[in-house]
Amino acid sequence: MNLQDLQTLLDYNYWARDRMFDACEALTPEQTTRDLGGSFGSIHDTLTHLYSAELVWYDEPTPQGAQQNMKKLVQEEINIARALS
């Protein structure tokens, strides 16, 4: 993979992400939080997952760094869920 390949992949990622956000703008809060039974439940939870995963890679763009950051993120989400329950 060269720099141009990476740029092409990043451009596609941002294009697809922006299309997804544009589509979600038309949804009501009830539509975004309704449990749809998928891997992440609601559209809101799916978007949260995508955003979190992107942050993990930006913070440490290596597989090892991303794995460590994901573990931290999961623990933070557990702590937040406990605090809210």
N, C-alpha and C positions, 0 to 999 in steps of 0.2 A: 504494500500500500504506500502510495506517495502522498505528498501534500495536496495535490489536486484531487485525488480520490477522497481524502478526508474532507476537503472543502465541499465536494459534491454531496457527501453523506450529511454533513452538517446543514447545508442549504436545504436538502430534502427534509430533514428533521424539523427545521424551523417552518418550512412551508406547510408540512402536515400538521404541526402543532397549532399554527395560526388558523388553519382551516377548522380544526377541531374546536378551538376557542370561539371562532366566529359562529359555528353551529350551536354551541352551548349558550351563547348570548340570548338566543330566542327562547330558551327554556325558563319555566317558572322555578322558584325555589322548591316547590313541591315535586316537580319533575326531576330536579337534580338530586334530591335526597331520597327519592323512592327506591326501595330495595328491588332490584331487577333480577336478583338471583345469580348474578355472574360471579366471577372470581373475587371482585372487590365490592360486590353488593350494589351500590348506587353509582351514578355518574360522578357525584361529588367525590366519593371514595376512590374511584378510578383516577380522576384528575389529581387528587392528592397523591396517589401512588406515583403517577407519572412525574409530577413536579418533584417529589422527594427523590426519586431515582435520578433525575437530571441533576439535582443539587449534589447528590453523592458523587457523581462523576466529575462535576465541575470542581468540587473541593479537592479531590485526589484522583486524577485520571489514570490510575493503574488498577488492575484487578485486585491487588492486595489492599490498596488504599480504599477502594470502593467497598470492599467487603468489610473492612473495619468501620468505615463510616456508616454502612447500612446497619451494622450491629448497634452502633450508638443511636441511630435514628429509631430503630425498632424499640430499643429500651426507653427512649424518650416518649414514644407513642404509648407504650405500656404505662409509663408513669402518669401521662396525661389522662389516659382512660381510667386509671385507678382514682385519680384526683376528682374526676367528674362523676364517678359512681357513688 
